[in-house]
Amino acid sequence: MLFILYYIVAIAVLILHFTGVLARYNVEWLVLVLAVTVFPAVIYL
């Protein structure tokens, strides 16, 4: 369940990033937070 929620949030952040919405509202750091949360899972797997 949490994986599905995480992927939904990740896809939404990426869509907002590529459409420019994050830059407009100055929350581009969400992409970096998303990348940091993915990094430990990549190392673990």
C-alpha distance matrix in Angstrom:
0.0 3.8 5.4 5.3 6.4 8.7 10.1 10.8 12.6 14.3 15.6 16.8 18.6 20.2 21.4 22.8 24.4 26.1 27.4 28.9 27.2 26.1 29.6 31.1 29.4 29.8 26.2 26.3 25.1 21.5 21.8 23.1 20.4 17.8 20.1 20.5 16.8 16.7 19.9 19.0 16.3 19.1 21.6 19.5 18.9
3.8 0.0 3.8 5.4 5.0 6.0 8.6 9.8 10.5 12.0 14.1 15.2 16.3 18.2 19.9 20.9 22.2 24.3 25.7 26.8 25.1 23.6 27.1 28.8 26.8 26.9 23.2 23.3 21.9 18.3 18.8 19.8 16.8 14.5 16.9 17.0 13.3 13.6 16.8 15.9 13.7 16.7 19.1 17.3 17.2
5.4 3.8 0.0 3.8 5.4 5.0 6.1 8.6 9.9 10.3 12.1 14.1 15.2 16.3 18.2 19.8 20.7 22.4 24.2 25.6 24.4 22.9 26.2 28.3 26.8 26.7 23.0 22.5 21.3 17.8 17.5 18.6 16.2 13.3 15.1 15.7 12.1 11.4 14.8 14.3 11.5 14.0 16.8 15.3 14.6
5.3 5.4 3.8 0.0 3.8 5.4 5.2 6.2 8.7 9.8 10.6 12.3 14.2 15.4 16.5 18.3 19.8 21.2 22.6 24.4 23.0 22.1 25.6 27.3 26.0 26.4 22.9 22.6 21.9 18.2 18.0 19.8 17.6 14.5 16.7 18.0 14.7 13.9 17.5 17.6 14.8 16.9 20.0 18.7 17.7
6.4 5.0 5.4 3.8 0.0 3.8 5.5 5.1 6.3 8.6 10.0 10.6 12.3 14.3 15.5 16.5 18.2 20.2 21.2 22.6 20.8 19.8 23.4 24.8 23.1 23.7 20.1 20.3 19.6 15.8 16.2 18.1 15.6 13.0 15.8 16.8 13.6 13.8 17.5 17.7 15.6 18.0 20.9 19.9 19.5
8.7 6.0 5.0 5.4 3.8 0.0 3.8 5.5 5.2 6.1 8.6 9.9 10.5 12.2 14.2 15.3 16.3 18.4 20.0 21.0 19.6 18.1 21.4 23.4 21.8 21.8 18.1 17.8 16.8 13.1 13.2 14.7 12.3 9.4 12.1 13.1 9.9 10.0 13.8 14.2 12.4 14.7 17.6 17.0 16.9
10.1 8.6 6.1 5.2 5.5 3.8 0.0 3.8 5.4 4.9 6.0 8.4 9.7 10.4 12.1 14.0 15.0 16.4 18.2 19.8 18.9 17.8 21.1 23.1 22.1 22.3 18.8 18.0 17.6 14.0 13.2 15.3 13.7 10.3 12.4 14.3 11.7 10.6 14.4 15.5 13.1 14.6 18.0 17.7 16.8
10.8 9.8 8.6 6.2 5.1 5.5 3.8 0.0 3.8 5.5 5.3 6.1 8.6 10.0 10.6 12.2 14.1 15.6 16.6 18.3 17.0 16.4 20.0 21.4 20.4 21.2 17.9 17.6 17.7 14.0 13.8 16.5 14.9 11.9 14.6 16.7 14.2 13.7 17.5 18.8 16.7 18.2 21.6 21.4 20.6
12.6 10.5 9.9 8.7 6.3 5.2 5.4 3.8 0.0 3.8 5.5 5.1 6.1 8.6 9.9 10.5 12.1 14.3 15.4 16.4 14.7 13.6 17.2 18.7 17.3 17.8 14.4 14.4 14.2 10.5 10.8 13.5 11.7 9.1 12.4 14.2 12.0 12.4 16.1 17.5 16.2 17.9 21.0 21.1 20.9
14.3 12.0 10.3 9.8 8.6 6.1 4.9 5.5 3.8 0.0 3.8 5.4 5.1 6.2 8.6 9.9 10.4 12.4 14.3 15.4 14.5 13.1 16.3 18.5 17.6 17.6 14.2 13.1 13.0 9.5 8.6 11.2 10.2 6.9 9.4 11.9 10.3 9.8 13.4 15.4 14.1 15.1 18.4 19.0 18.7
15.6 14.1 12.1 10.6 10.0 8.6 6.0 5.3 5.5 3.8 0.0 3.8 5.5 5.1 6.1 8.5 9.7 10.7 12.2 14.2 13.7 13.2 16.4 18.2 18.0 18.5 15.5 14.4 15.2 11.9 10.6 13.8 13.4 10.2 12.3 15.3 13.9 12.9 16.3 18.6 16.9 17.4 21.0 21.7 20.8
16.8 15.2 14.1 12.3 10.6 9.9 8.4 6.1 5.1 5.4 3.8 0.0 3.8 5.5 5.2 6.1 8.5 10.1 10.6 12.3 10.9 10.8 14.3 15.5 15.0 16.1 13.3 12.9 14.1 10.8 10.5 14.0 13.5 11.0 13.8 16.5 15.3 15.1 18.6 20.8 19.5 20.4 23.8 24.4 23.9
18.6 16.3 15.2 14.2 12.3 10.5 9.7 8.6 6.1 5.1 5.5 3.8 0.0 3.8 5.5 5.1 6.0 8.7 9.9 10.5 9.4 8.1 11.4 13.4 12.7 13.1 10.1 9.3 10.4 7.2 6.8 10.4 10.3 8.3 11.0 13.7 13.2 13.4 16.4 19.0 18.3 19.1 22.2 23.3 23.2
20.2 18.2 16.3 15.4 14.3 12.2 10.4 10.0 8.6 6.2 5.1 5.5 3.8 0.0 3.8 5.4 4.9 6.2 8.5 9.9 10.1 9.3 11.9 14.2 14.6 14.6 12.2 10.2 11.8 9.3 7.3 10.9 11.8 9.3 10.8 14.2 14.1 13.4 16.2 19.2 18.3 18.3 21.6 23.1 22.5
21.4 19.9 18.2 16.5 15.5 14.2 12.1 10.6 9.9 8.6 6.1 5.2 5.5 3.8 0.0 3.8 5.4 5.3 6.2 8.6 8.7 9.4 12.0 13.5 14.3 15.2 13.4 12.0 14.3 11.9 10.6 14.3 15.2 12.9 14.6 17.9 17.7 17.0 19.9 22.8 21.7 21.8 25.2 26.5 25.7
22.8 20.9 19.8 18.3 16.5 15.3 14.0 12.2 10.5 9.9 8.5 6.1 5.1 5.4 3.8 0.0 3.8 5.6 5.2 6.2 5.2 5.9 8.8 10.0 10.5 11.7 10.1 9.4 12.1 10.1 9.7 13.5 14.2 12.8 14.9 17.9 17.9 18.0 20.8 23.6 23.1 23.4 26.5 28.0 27.7
24.4 22.2 20.7 19.8 18.2 16.3 15.0 14.1 12.1 10.4 9.7 8.5 6.0 4.9 5.4 3.8 0.0 3.8 5.5 5.3 6.2 5.4 7.2 9.7 10.7 10.7 9.3 7.2 10.0 8.9 7.5 11.0 12.7 11.6 12.9 16.0 16.8 16.7 18.9 22.1 22.0 21.9 24.8 26.7 26.5
26.1 24.3 22.4 21.2 20.2 18.4 16.4 15.6 14.3 12.4 10.7 10.1 8.7 6.2 5.3 5.6 3.8 0.0 3.8 5.4 7.8 8.5 9.4 11.4 13.3 13.7 12.8 10.5 13.5 12.5 10.6 13.9 16.0 14.4 15.2 18.6 19.4 18.7 20.8 24.2 23.8 23.2 26.3 28.3 27.6
27.4 25.7 24.2 22.6 21.2 20.0 18.2 16.6 15.4 14.3 12.2 10.6 9.9 8.5 6.2 5.2 5.5 3.8 0.0 3.8 5.7 8.1 9.0 9.7 12.0 13.3 13.0 11.7 15.1 14.1 13.0 16.5 18.2 16.9 18.2 21.5 22.1 21.7 24.1 27.3 26.8 26.5 29.6 31.4 30.9
28.9 26.8 25.6 24.4 22.6 21.0 19.8 18.3 16.4 15.4 14.2 12.3 10.5 9.9 8.6 6.2 5.3 5.4 3.8 0.0 3.8 5.6 5.4 6.3 8.9 9.9 10.3 9.1 12.9 12.7 12.0 15.2 17.1 16.6 17.8 20.8 21.8 21.9 24.0 27.2 27.3 27.1 29.9 31.9 31.8
27.2 25.1 24.4 23.0 20.8 19.6 18.9 17.0 14.7 14.5 13.7 10.9 9.4 10.1 8.7 5.2 6.2 7.8 5.7 3.8 0.0 3.8 5.5 5.1 6.4 8.5 8.6 8.7 12.2 11.5 12.0 15.2 16.3 16.0 18.1 20.6 21.2 21.8 24.2 27.1 27.1 27.5 30.3 32.0 32.0
26.1 23.6 22.9 22.1 19.8 18.1 17.8 16.4 13.6 13.1 13.2 10.8 8.1 9.3 9.4 5.9 5.4 8.5 8.1 5.6 3.8 0.0 3.8 5.4 5.3 5.9 5.0 5.1 8.4 8.1 8.9 11.8 12.9 13.1 15.1 17.4 18.2 19.2 21.3 24.2 24.6 25.0 27.6 29.4 29.8
29.6 27.1 26.2 25.6 23.4 21.4 21.1 20.0 17.2 16.3 16.4 14.3 11.4 11.9 12.0 8.8 7.2 9.4 9.0 5.4 5.5 3.8 0.0 3.8 5.5 4.8 6.2 5.5 9.2 10.2 10.6 12.8 14.7 15.4 16.7 18.9 20.4 21.3 23.0 26.0 26.8 26.9 29.2 31.3 31.8
31.1 28.8 28.3 27.3 24.8 23.4 23.1 21.4 18.7 18.5 18.2 15.5 13.4 14.2 13.5 10.0 9.7 11.4 9.7 6.3 5.1 5.4 3.8 0.0 3.8 5.6 7.9 8.7 12.2 12.9 13.9 16.2 17.7 18.4 20.1 22.2 23.3 24.4 26.3 29.3 29.9 30.2 32.6 34.6 35.0
29.4 26.8 26.8 26.0 23.1 21.8 22.1 20.4 17.3 17.6 18.0 15.0 12.7 14.6 14.3 10.5 10.7 13.3 12.0 8.9 6.4 5.3 5.5 3.8 0.0 3.8 5.7 8.0 10.7 11.2 13.2 15.3 16.0 17.1 19.3 20.9 21.8 23.4 25.4 28.0 28.7 29.5 31.8 33.5 34.2
29.8 26.9 26.7 26.4 23.7 21.8 22.3 21.2 17.8 17.6 18.5 16.1 13.1 14.6 15.2 11.7 10.7 13.7 13.3 9.9 8.5 5.9 4.8 5.6 3.8 0.0 3.8 5.7 8.0 9.6 11.5 12.9 13.9 15.6 17.3 18.6 20.1 21.8 23.3 26.0 27.1 27.7 29.7 31.6 32.6
26.2 23.2 23.0 22.9 20.1 18.1 18.8 17.9 14.4 14.2 15.5 13.3 10.1 12.2 13.4 10.1 9.3 12.8 13.0 10.3 8.6 5.0 6.2 7.9 5.7 3.8 0.0 3.8 5.3 6.0 8.5 10.0 10.5 12.1 14.2 15.4 16.5 18.4 20.1 22.6 23.6 24.5 26.5 28.2 29.2
26.3 23.3 22.5 22.6 20.3 17.8 18.0 17.6 14.4 13.1 14.4 12.9 9.3 10.2 12.0 9.4 7.2 10.5 11.7 9.1 8.7 5.1 5.5 8.7 8.0 5.7 3.8 0.0 3.8 5.3 6.0 7.6 9.4 10.6 11.9 13.6 15.3 16.5 18.0 20.9 21.9 22.2 24.3 26.4 27.2
25.1 21.9 21.3 21.9 19.6 16.8 17.6 17.7 14.2 13.0 15.2 14.1 10.4 11.8 14.3 12.1 10.0 13.5 15.1 12.9 12.2 8.4 9.2 12.2 10.7 8.0 5.3 3.8 0.0 3.8 5.3 5.1 6.3 8.7 9.9 10.7 12.5 14.4 15.5 18.1 19.6 20.2 21.9 23.9 25.2
21.5 18.3 17.8 18.2 15.8 13.1 14.0 14.0 10.5 9.5 11.9 10.8 7.2 9.3 11.9 10.1 8.9 12.5 14.1 12.7 11.5 8.1 10.2 12.9 11.2 9.6 6.0 5.3 3.8 0.0 3.8 5.4 5.0 6.1 8.6 9.9 10.6 12.4 14.4 16.8 17.6 18.6 20.7 22.3 23.3
21.8 18.8 17.5 18.0 16.2 13.2 13.2 13.8 10.8 8.6 10.6 10.5 6.8 7.3 10.6 9.7 7.5 10.6 13.0 12.0 12.0 8.9 10.6 13.9 13.2 11.5 8.5 6.0 5.3 3.8 0.0 3.8 5.5 5.1 6.3 8.7 10.0 10.7 12.5 15.5 16.2 16.4 18.8 20.7 21.3
23.1 19.8 18.6 19.8 18.1 14.7 15.3 16.5 13.5 11.2 13.8 14.0 10.4 10.9 14.3 13.5 11.0 13.9 16.5 15.2 15.2 11.8 12.8 16.2 15.3 12.9 10.0 7.6 5.1 5.4 3.8 0.0 3.8 5.3 5.0 6.2 8.7 9.9 10.6 13.6 15.0 15.2 16.9 19.2 20.3
20.4 16.8 16.2 17.6 15.6 12.3 13.7 14.9 11.7 10.2 13.4 13.5 10.3 11.8 15.2 14.2 12.7 16.0 18.2 17.1 16.3 12.9 14.7 17.7 16.0 13.9 10.5 9.4 6.3 5.0 5.5 3.8 0.0 3.8 5.4 5.1 6.3 8.7 10.1 12.2 13.6 14.7 16.3 17.9 19.4
17.8 14.5 13.3 14.5 13.0 9.4 10.3 11.9 9.1 6.9 10.2 11.0 8.3 9.3 12.9 12.8 11.6 14.4 16.9 16.6 16.0 13.1 15.4 18.4 17.1 15.6 12.1 10.6 8.7 6.1 5.1 5.3 3.8 0.0 3.8 5.5 5.2 6.3 8.8 11.2 11.6 12.6 15.0 16.4 17.2
20.1 16.9 15.1 16.7 15.8 12.1 12.4 14.6 12.4 9.4 12.3 13.8 11.0 10.8 14.6 14.9 12.9 15.2 18.2 17.8 18.1 15.1 16.7 20.1 19.3 17.3 14.2 11.9 9.9 8.6 6.3 5.0 5.4 3.8 0.0 3.8 5.5 5.2 6.3 9.5 10.4 10.4 12.5 14.7 15.5
20.5 17.0 15.7 18.0 16.8 13.1 14.3 16.7 14.2 11.9 15.3 16.5 13.7 14.2 17.9 17.9 16.0 18.6 21.5 20.8 20.6 17.4 18.9 22.2 20.9 18.6 15.4 13.6 10.7 9.9 8.7 6.2 5.1 5.5 3.8 0.0 3.8 5.4 5.2 7.5 9.6 10.3 11.4 13.4 15.1
16.8 13.3 12.1 14.7 13.6 9.9 11.7 14.2 12.0 10.3 13.9 15.3 13.2 14.1 17.7 17.9 16.8 19.4 22.1 21.8 21.2 18.2 20.4 23.3 21.8 20.1 16.5 15.3 12.5 10.6 10.0 8.7 6.3 5.2 5.5 3.8 0.0 3.8 5.6 6.5 7.5 9.5 11.1 12.0 13.6
16.7 13.6 11.4 13.9 13.8 10.0 10.6 13.7 12.4 9.8 12.9 15.1 13.4 13.4 17.0 18.0 16.7 18.7 21.7 21.9 21.8 19.2 21.3 24.4 23.4 21.8 18.4 16.5 14.4 12.4 10.7 9.9 8.7 6.3 5.2 5.4 3.8 0.0 3.8 5.8 5.5 6.4 9.0 10.2 10.9
19.9 16.8 14.8 17.5 17.5 13.8 14.4 17.5 16.1 13.4 16.3 18.6 16.4 16.2 19.9 20.8 18.9 20.8 24.1 24.0 24.2 21.3 23.0 26.3 25.4 23.3 20.1 18.0 15.5 14.4 12.5 10.6 10.1 8.8 6.3 5.2 5.6 3.8 0.0 3.9 5.5 5.2 6.4 8.7 10.1
19.0 15.9 14.3 17.6 17.7 14.2 15.5 18.8 17.5 15.4 18.6 20.8 19.0 19.2 22.8 23.6 22.1 24.2 27.3 27.2 27.1 24.2 26.0 29.3 28.0 26.0 22.6 20.9 18.1 16.8 15.5 13.6 12.2 11.2 9.5 7.5 6.5 5.8 3.9 0.0 3.8 5.4 5.1 6.0 8.6
16.3 13.7 11.5 14.8 15.6 12.4 13.1 16.7 16.2 14.1 16.9 19.5 18.3 18.3 21.7 23.1 22.0 23.8 26.8 27.3 27.1 24.6 26.8 29.9 28.7 27.1 23.6 21.9 19.6 17.6 16.2 15.0 13.6 11.6 10.4 9.6 7.5 5.5 5.5 3.8 0.0 3.8 5.4 5.0 6.1
19.1 16.7 14.0 16.9 18.0 14.7 14.6 18.2 17.9 15.1 17.4 20.4 19.1 18.3 21.8 23.4 21.9 23.2 26.5 27.1 27.5 25.0 26.9 30.2 29.5 27.7 24.5 22.2 20.2 18.6 16.4 15.2 14.7 12.6 10.4 10.3 9.5 6.4 5.2 5.4 3.8 0.0 3.8 5.5 5.3
21.6 19.1 16.8 20.0 20.9 17.6 18.0 21.6 21.0 18.4 21.0 23.8 22.2 21.6 25.2 26.5 24.8 26.3 29.6 29.9 30.3 27.6 29.2 32.6 31.8 29.7 26.5 24.3 21.9 20.7 18.8 16.9 16.3 15.0 12.5 11.4 11.1 9.0 6.4 5.1 5.4 3.8 0.0 3.8 5.6
19.5 17.3 15.3 18.7 19.9 17.0 17.7 21.4 21.1 19.0 21.7 24.4 23.3 23.1 26.5 28.0 26.7 28.3 31.4 31.9 32.0 29.4 31.3 34.6 33.5 31.6 28.2 26.4 23.9 22.3 20.7 19.2 17.9 16.4 14.7 13.4 12.0 10.2 8.7 6.0 5.0 5.5 3.8 0.0 3.8
18.9 17.2 14.6 17.7 19.5 16.9 16.8 20.6 20.9 18.7 20.8 23.9 23.2 22.5 25.7 27.7 26.5 27.6 30.9 31.8 32.0 29.8 31.8 35.0 34.2 32.6 29.2 27.2 25.2 23.3 21.3 20.3 19.4 17.2 15.5 15.1 13.6 10.9 10.1 8.6 6.1 5.3 5.6 3.8 0.0
